[in-house]
Amino acid sequence: MNCAKCNTPNLPEARFCKNCGTNIISPEEKSKTDHHTIKALLIIIGIDYLLSVIMFIIQKLVQPYISGDDSFERIDLIYKTYGWGSDIILLAAMLFFMATIKNNMVKTALMIFIILRIIFMIGYRVFPLFT
């Protein structure tokens, strides 16, 4: 396999170029790594959105029917704390993946998710419709 940087021929099993020291990754290994990274990212985003939907249902649909007005503020505070925490953690995870992934299509998808998450944070956390 030739080095992508200096075009020096290297052994097929070489991990680094013998001339310039550049990391050499075979297309199969790169594809396998990208698939694992994409899968991990989708799992993280899926879990976050599932937890967000569950918390929304609890806050808006279930909680008002099972408790009085006095405990609503306490549950609302828990929900807001969870919401801000999950937003910040998810944004940090997406930024980490964006910095480590080499696939441009995945980077574009991540950028879209990051923009949507920021819009969601501004719209739902900073300017809530129902307080």
C-alpha distance (Angstrom), angle and dihedral (degrees) to the residues before:
residue distance angle dihedral
M1 . . .
N2 3.79 . .
C3 3.78 121.7 .
A4 3.81 112.4 -107.1
K5 3.80 91.4 -142.9
C6 3.83 104.7 45.4
N7 3.85 101.4 9.2
T8 3.83 92.3 -126.5
P9 3.82 113.4 156.3
N10 3.82 112.3 -115.2
L11 3.79 135.1 -179.7
P12 3.82 113.9 -85.0
E13 3.81 91.9 -116.5
A14 3.83 94.1 48.0
R15 3.80 115.6 122.6
F16 3.83 95.3 -168.4
C17 3.80 132.9 34.2
K18 3.81 112.0 -100.9
N19 3.81 90.3 -143.5
C20 3.81 107.2 42.8
G21 3.83 103.3 8.7
T22 3.81 95.6 -122.0
N23 3.80 115.2 157.9
I24 3.81 108.3 -102.5
I25 3.78 116.0 -152.7
S26 3.78 121.2 -179.9
P27 3.82 116.5 -129.6
E28 3.82 89.8 -113.9
E29 3.81 92.8 54.2
K30 3.81 91.7 44.9
S31 3.80 91.6 50.7
K32 3.81 91.5 47.4
T33 3.81 91.8 49.1
D34 3.82 91.8 47.4
H35 3.82 91.3 51.0
H36 3.81 92.1 51.4
T37 3.80 91.5 47.0
I38 3.80 92.9 48.4
K39 3.79 91.0 47.5
A40 3.82 91.9 50.4
L41 3.79 91.1 48.1
L42 3.80 93.2 50.2
I43 3.80 90.8 48.8
I44 3.81 91.3 52.0
I45 3.81 92.9 47.8
G46 3.81 92.0 44.7
I47 3.80 93.6 50.9
D48 3.79 91.3 47.2
Y49 3.79 93.6 51.3
L50 3.80 91.8 44.9
L51 3.81 91.1 52.3
S52 3.81 90.3 46.1
V53 3.81 91.3 53.4
I54 3.81 91.3 47.5
M55 3.81 91.8 49.8
F56 3.82 90.7 47.0
I57 3.81 91.5 51.7
I58 3.79 91.5 48.1
Q59 3.79 93.3 47.9
K60 3.79 100.0 42.2
L61 3.81 105.8 28.0
V62 3.80 113.0 20.2
Q63 3.79 105.0 31.6
P64 3.84 98.7 57.6
Y65 3.82 90.8 55.0
I66 3.80 98.8 47.8
S67 3.78 102.3 42.1
G68 3.76 139.2 38.2
D69 3.77 127.1 -111.6
D70 3.82 93.5 -91.5
S71 3.82 95.8 69.5
F72 3.79 94.9 41.2
E73 3.80 93.3 85.1
R74 3.80 91.9 53.5
I75 3.81 92.8 50.2
D76 3.81 90.4 44.0
L77 3.82 89.9 54.3
I78 3.83 90.6 50.6
Y79 3.80 90.1 48.8
K80 3.81 93.0 49.4
T81 3.81 92.2 47.6
Y82 3.80 91.0 49.1
G83 3.80 91.1 45.9
W84 3.79 95.7 52.6
G85 3.80 91.4 42.5
S86 3.80 94.1 50.4
D87 3.81 92.0 45.5
I88 3.80 92.9 52.3
I89 3.82 93.9 44.3
L90 3.80 92.7 48.0
L91 3.80 92.7 47.8
A92 3.82 90.0 49.6
A93 3.82 90.9 49.6
M94 3.81 92.4 48.7
L95 3.82 91.8 47.9
F96 3.82 89.5 49.7
F97 3.81 91.5 51.1
M98 3.79 90.5 45.5
A99 3.81 90.2 55.0
T100 3.81 93.6 48.4
I101 3.81 103.3 39.4
K102 3.79 118.3 88.9
N103 3.82 96.8 -170.2
N104 3.84 108.9 104.1
M105 3.80 94.3 -155.9
V106 3.81 90.7 55.6
K107 3.81 90.5 46.0
T108 3.81 89.4 54.0
A109 3.82 91.3 50.1
L110 3.80 90.1 48.3
M111 3.78 91.3 50.5
I112 3.82 89.4 53.0
F113 3.84 91.1 49.5
I114 3.81 91.0 48.0
I115 3.82 92.1 50.5
L116 3.81 91.3 47.3
R117 3.80 91.2 48.6
I118 3.81 91.9 50.6
I119 3.82 90.6 48.9
F120 3.81 88.6 48.6
M121 3.81 91.2 49.8
I122 3.79 93.3 49.7
G123 3.78 94.4 43.8
Y124 3.77 99.9 41.6
R125 3.81 105.1 26.6
V126 3.81 104.1 31.7
F127 3.84 99.3 32.8
P128 3.82 106.8 25.2
L129 3.79 115.8 -172.2
F130 3.77 96.0 -145.0
T131 3.78 119.5 35.8
